[in-house]
Amino acid sequence: SEIEQRLTWETETTFRGLVEESGSFLVHTLAARHRRFDEIFREILSSSERSLALLFHHSFGHLYSQHAPVFSGLFSRLRDYYQ
Protein backbone atom coordinates (compact mmCIF):
# COMPACT_ATOMS: atom_id res chain seq x y z
CA SER A 1 0.00 0.00 0.00
CA GLU A 2 2.82 2.40 0.89
CA ILE A 3 4.66 1.64 -2.34
CA GLU A 4 1.48 2.14 -4.36
CA GLN A 5 0.92 5.53 -2.75
CA ARG A 6 4.51 6.56 -3.37
CA LEU A 7 4.34 5.44 -7.02
CA THR A 8 1.01 7.23 -7.45
CA TRP A 9 2.46 10.43 -5.99
CA GLU A 10 5.61 10.19 -8.14
CA THR A 11 3.53 9.51 -11.26
CA GLU A 12 1.25 12.47 -10.56
CA THR A 13 4.22 14.73 -9.87
CA THR A 14 5.98 13.65 -13.07
CA PHE A 15 2.79 14.04 -15.11
CA ARG A 16 2.06 17.51 -13.69
CA GLY A 17 5.63 18.56 -14.39
CA LEU A 18 5.41 17.42 -18.02
CA VAL A 19 2.04 19.11 -18.53
CA GLU A 20 3.27 22.36 -16.98
CA GLU A 21 6.43 22.25 -19.09
CA SER A 22 4.48 21.65 -22.30
CA GLY A 23 1.89 24.24 -21.33
CA SER A 24 4.57 26.78 -20.53
CA PHE A 25 6.16 26.28 -23.95
CA LEU A 26 2.77 26.71 -25.60
CA VAL A 27 1.97 29.85 -23.62
CA HIS A 28 5.32 31.43 -24.51
CA THR A 29 4.97 30.45 -28.17
CA LEU A 30 1.47 31.90 -28.42
CA ALA A 31 2.51 35.08 -26.61
CA ALA A 32 5.45 35.57 -28.98
CA ARG A 33 3.28 35.01 -32.02
CA HIS A 34 0.63 37.35 -30.67
CA ARG A 35 3.23 40.10 -30.19
CA ARG A 36 4.55 39.58 -33.72
CA PHE A 37 1.03 39.62 -35.19
CA ASP A 38 0.29 42.81 -33.26
CA GLU A 39 3.45 44.48 -34.60
CA ILE A 40 2.73 43.45 -38.19
CA PHE A 41 -0.93 44.46 -38.01
CA ARG A 42 -0.08 47.90 -36.63
CA GLU A 43 2.59 48.37 -39.30
CA ILE A 44 0.12 47.40 -42.03
CA LEU A 45 -2.49 49.76 -40.62
CA SER A 46 -0.03 52.67 -40.54
CA SER A 47 1.24 51.84 -44.01
CA SER A 48 -2.31 51.71 -45.34
CA GLU A 49 -3.09 55.08 -43.84
CA ARG A 50 0.01 56.66 -45.40
CA SER A 51 -0.61 55.00 -48.79
CA LEU A 52 -4.24 56.07 -48.88
CA ALA A 53 -3.35 59.65 -47.95
CA LEU A 54 -0.63 59.78 -50.59
CA LEU A 55 -2.81 58.24 -53.31
CA PHE A 56 -5.82 60.42 -52.56
CA HIS A 57 -3.68 63.55 -52.26
CA HIS A 58 -2.18 62.92 -55.71
CA SER A 59 -5.56 61.95 -57.19
CA PHE A 60 -7.86 64.54 -55.65
CA GLY A 61 -5.51 67.24 -54.34
CA HIS A 62 -7.28 70.04 -52.50
CA LEU A 63 -10.58 68.15 -52.32
CA TYR A 64 -8.88 65.37 -50.39
CA SER A 65 -7.08 67.85 -48.15
CA GLN A 66 -10.43 69.32 -47.14
CA HIS A 67 -11.77 65.91 -46.15
CA ALA A 68 -8.57 64.33 -44.79
CA PRO A 69 -9.85 64.42 -41.18
CA VAL A 70 -12.59 61.96 -42.17
CA PHE A 71 -9.98 59.43 -43.24
CA SER A 72 -7.77 60.15 -40.25
CA GLY A 73 -10.79 59.53 -38.04
CA LEU A 74 -11.45 56.25 -39.81
CA PHE A 75 -7.95 54.98 -39.11
CA SER A 76 -8.11 56.29 -35.57
CA ARG A 77 -11.33 54.34 -34.99
CA LEU A 78 -9.78 51.25 -36.58
CA ARG A 79 -6.85 51.49 -34.16
CA ASP A 80 -9.21 51.99 -31.23
CA TYR A 81 -11.31 49.01 -32.30
CA TYR A 82 -8.24 46.82 -32.68
CA GLN A 83 -6.94 47.91 -29.30
Secondary structure as GFF3:
##gff-version 3
##sequence-region A 1 83
A	DSSP	alpha_helix	2	60	.	.	.	ID=ss1
A	DSSP	alpha_helix	62	82	.	.	.	ID=ss2
###
